[in-house]
Amino acid sequence: MPIVTKDNTKYLQFGYGDIFVGEAKDSETGMTYGVAFVLSEPRDIGAEWNEVKGLTLDQLDTHVIMQFDKIESLDVVIETLQNIRKTMQMQDNAY
């Protein structure tokens, strides 16, 4: 599904294998600072995307970058996603 902006909000709809999720790295230092979400051709969910090796985010269809200046901030996002996962699994229409 596409990544769309609606009412000034960016929507990333996962579950179709067309959003690559990968490390965001500083091009000068090589240091990882976050995660990038890149629109791609559909593929199996979780499949390796070797076509991006050696490319910069500017060369890709990068739509969202989450930058973490503190690991604690990353921990909060991970914890929230884990809680959402548990909730989705417990719902009647389990995903």
ZIHU-V550507 format. One record per backbone hydrogen bond with DSSP energy under -0.5 kcal/mol. CO is the residue of the C=O (numbers start at 1). NH is the residue of the N-H. E is the energy in kcal/mol with one decimal. If there is no record, write none. Layout:
BEGIN
co=CO nh=NH e=E
co=CO nh=NH e=E
END
This chain:
BEGIN
co=2 nh=4 e=-0.6
co=2 nh=13 e=-0.6
co=4 nh=6 e=-0.5
co=4 nh=11 e=-3.6
co=6 nh=9 e=-1.5
co=9 nh=6 e=-2.9
co=10 nh=12 e=-0.5
co=11 nh=4 e=-1.7
co=11 nh=13 e=-0.6
co=12 nh=14 e=-0.7
co=17 nh=43 e=-0.7
co=18 nh=20 e=-0.5
co=18 nh=40 e=-3.0
co=20 nh=22 e=-0.5
co=20 nh=38 e=-2.6
co=22 nh=36 e=-3.4
co=23 nh=25 e=-0.6
co=24 nh=33 e=-2.9
co=24 nh=34 e=-1.2
co=26 nh=30 e=-2.4
co=31 nh=26 e=-2.7
co=33 nh=68 e=-3.1
co=34 nh=24 e=-2.6
co=35 nh=66 e=-3.0
co=36 nh=22 e=-2.2
co=36 nh=38 e=-0.5
co=37 nh=63 e=-2.5
co=37 nh=64 e=-1.4
co=38 nh=20 e=-3.3
co=44 nh=47 e=-2.4
co=48 nh=50 e=-0.5
co=49 nh=52 e=-1.3
co=50 nh=53 e=-1.4
co=52 nh=55 e=-2.4
co=56 nh=59 e=-1.2
co=57 nh=60 e=-1.1
co=57 nh=62 e=-0.6
co=60 nh=62 e=-1.7
co=61 nh=39 e=-1.9
co=64 nh=37 e=-2.8
co=65 nh=67 e=-0.7
co=66 nh=35 e=-2.0
co=67 nh=69 e=-0.6
co=70 nh=73 e=-0.9
co=70 nh=74 e=-1.2
co=71 nh=75 e=-2.5
co=72 nh=76 e=-1.8
co=73 nh=77 e=-1.7
co=74 nh=78 e=-2.6
co=75 nh=79 e=-2.7
co=76 nh=80 e=-2.4
co=77 nh=81 e=-2.5
co=78 nh=82 e=-2.4
co=79 nh=83 e=-2.2
co=80 nh=84 e=-2.4
co=81 nh=85 e=-2.3
co=82 nh=86 e=-2.1
co=83 nh=87 e=-2.3
co=84 nh=88 e=-2.8
co=85 nh=89 e=-2.1
co=86 nh=90 e=-1.5
co=87 nh=91 e=-1.0
co=88 nh=95 e=-0.5
co=91 nh=94 e=-0.7
co=92 nh=94 e=-1.0
END
